[in-house]
Amino acid sequence: MIEVRGITKKYAIDSQILKAVDNVSFSAKKGEMISIIGHSGSGKTTLLSLIGGLTRPDSGQVLIDDRDIWTMDDDSLSEFRNRKISFIYQFSSLIPTLTAIENIMLPTAFGNYSEDIEGYAKELLDVVGLKDKMGAYPSHLSGGQQRRIAIARAFINRPEIVLADEPTGDLDEETETEVLSLFSRINRENSTTFIIVTHNKEIASRAGKQLRMSNGIMSDILEP
């Protein structure tokens, strides 16, 4: 489903060239759950951004369902992302003027969805344990609650691919367990492909395949 072929991304810092991602290749099958581990600055987040069509590589290809996403024009790529891919970032990034349920439904404003979006949003709120916060604004939610809303938002378009960057970073242990159970359930029931960047080795061990990044290089593949 996802094939990454020799992608490289370089940044100029002062007089030096930094290779944030250096000739990385790997593949992910439909329904596979992959974790990417490594220290801060190792290139994990940049790699997610390249796979998700947010940052253009300097060289290499990203193929999703045999289609090179970086040959698409901007409008086609935006529509493709909206339909196929969801992102869970390190920070919740909720819109402060929207309620919890409106934040969850926001991605569907950029496409044509025929199903009962509000009904599914309420279901997702229930799954993350915040059904009673449907009308609450972000300023009235704790950091952990905001993170759970952001996680629910990632699933509203029923994506085929979820790219998660430290998705449980500010959650307590109990909520982290619940969220990871949600990931496992959606992965199992919908054959959703997950690529999860994390420092947490326990989270990484839940994946079927572990990749390691170091200085922009994918150094090895670990099978749990």
N, C-alpha and C positions, 0 to 999 in steps of 0.2 A: 504493500500500500504506500509506504514512504521509502524512498531511496535517495540517500544523500551521497553525492559523488564528488569527492575531492574539493569540498567547498573551503574557501579561504576568505577571511575578512581582515583587512589591515587598517590601522589608524596611524596618522602622523602625530606624534607627541614631541613638541619642540623640534629637534633635528633628527629624532629617531623614528623608525617605523616599527610599530608594535603589531604582531600578528595575533589578534584576539582569537581567531580560529584558523588553524594551520593544516590545510589539506585533509580535512576530516571526511571519512566515508563510513556509512553504516546503513542498515535497513531495518524497517519495522513492519511486521505483518499486521494485517487487520486483526483487531482485538488483542494485540500484544500490549503488555504493560512493561515499560522500560524506565529505569531510573538512571540518572546521570549524576555522579558524585564527583567531588573535587573541591579544592580550597577556593576561597574568594579570589576573583581575578583569573581563574583558570580558563574562562571562555564559555562557561556553561550557559549563561543567560544570553550571550551573543548568539550561540548556536541555536537556542530556541527561537530567537528573533529571525534568524535566517531561514529556519524550517517553516516558520509561520508566515512568511511573506511580508515581514515588517522591515527587515534590513536586507538590502541587496548585497549579495556576495561579490567580491572582486573577481573570483573565478569559481568554477565548479557548477554543479546542478543540484536542484532539489526537485525530485519527481514525486508527485502524489497521484496515485492511480495512473501511472505511466505518463503523466503530463508535467512538463517542466514549467513550474509556476512562474519562473522569472522570464518566460517568453510572453507572458500575458501583458496586456496594457493595464493601466492603473484601475480602470473601472471594472474590468473582468476579474482582476486579482482581488479587488475589494469585495465583489459579489461572491467569489469563490471562498474567501476567508469567512464571510458572514454565514455561508451555508454549511461549510465543512469543518471549520476549525474554531475552537474556543480557547481562550487564554485565562489562566489564573496567575495573577502577578503577586509579587512580594507584598505589595500594598493594596488595600481594598479599592481605592480610587472610585468611591461612590460619588454620585452627583448630589451635592448637599441639598438642592431644592426639590429633589424627588424622594418619595416615600420608599420604604423597603421594597414593596411589591413593584413600584414603578421602576426602581433601579434594576430589579430582576428582569422585567419585561423590556428594558431599553434596547437590547440588541435586535429585537424583532421589529423595531421601528425602521430598520434599514433594509427590509426585505418583505416579500409577500408570503405570509403564513396563514394557511386556511384553518388550522386547528385551533382549539380553545386555549389560547395563550394564557389568559388570566387564570383559567382553571389549573393549568400545569404549573404556573408560577406559585399558586397557593399550595399545590402539592409539594413543590420544592421547598417552600417555606416550612412546611410541616416536617419534611425529611431532615432539614438542618435545625429543627427544634425552635423555630421562631414564628410559628403561626400566629401567635398573639402580638407580634410586632409588625404586622402587615402595613399599618398606616404610619409607622414611626419614621421620622427623618434621621439621617445618619448622626446628627448631633445628639440625638437621644439614645444612641446605641453605644455599647462598649466597643473597644477595639476588636475583641473576639467575635462579637455579634456582627460587626461590620464585615469581618473576614468571612463569616458564614454566609452573609448576604451575597458577597462577591462570588463565593463558590457556587451558590445556587444560580446566580446569574450566568455562570459559565455553561450551564446545562440547558438553558431555556430554548436554545435553537436545536436541541438534540444533535450535537455535533458528532461527527465520525472520529474526530481527532481532538484530544485535549492536551494542551501544552501548559504545564504547571511549573511555576518558578517559586520554590519554597512555599508551597501552598498552605502549610500548617505552622508557619514560623511564629505567629503570635497567639497561638491557641493553647489552652490548658490541655493537660494530658487526656482528660476524658473526652473533650470536644475533638481533639486530634484523632482519637480512636474512632469516634463516630464518623468523622469526615473520611477517614481512610476506608472505613467499611462502606461508605457511600460510593467511593471510587471503585472499590472492588465489585460492588453490586452492579453499577452501571457498566463497568468493563465486562462483567460476566453476562448480563442480561441483554445488552445492546451491542456487544462486540465492539465497543468503543476503544480506540487505540489511545493509550496514555503515554506521554513522555514527561517524566517528572524530574526536575532539577532539585536536588536536596543536599544539605550537609548531614542530615540525619540518617545514620546507617540503618537504624531500625525501619525507617520508612523505605529506604532503598531495598532492604531485604525482602519486602513484600512484592517487589516486581519480579517478573519472570526472567528478566535480563538486566544486568547492571553494566553500565559503561562508566569509564573513568576519564575525566579531563584533567590535563596538567599542562600549563603554559600553552594553551590553545591546541594541544595535541590529544587525540584520543589514544590513550596509551595501552589499554587492554580491555577485555570484555570478561566480566565475572558472571558465572552462573550461580545463583544462590543454592 
